[in-house]
């Protein structure tokens, strides 16, 4: 089994806190259980909804036109970015620790 790296210690320390999980704390798996693709998908969908809500609110606040194609493009980009970010900062390190804890 490979030893814990500094990056793993940093990212797991971050994700072990409650504040990154605040609105979806009930989705956080136990430390011994690996993060599934389904969990990453749900978290990415949640992040996309938050991003789109902020974009629409900004458009309304500044009086900009809201085009469906633009919202769709921003949503697709936000989903892809959230999935990539969650995979690189959460899933890789969480799953590595889960494998080590399970033995």
Secondary structure as GFF3:
##gff-version 3
##sequence-region A 1 103
A	DSSP	alpha_helix	6	15	.	.	.	ID=ss1
A	DSSP	three_ten_helix	19	27	.	.	.	ID=ss2
A	DSSP	alpha_helix	37	62	.	.	.	ID=ss3
A	DSSP	alpha_helix	68	86	.	.	.	ID=ss4
A	DSSP	pi_helix	87	91	.	.	.	ID=ss5
A	DSSP	alpha_helix	92	102	.	.	.	ID=ss6
###
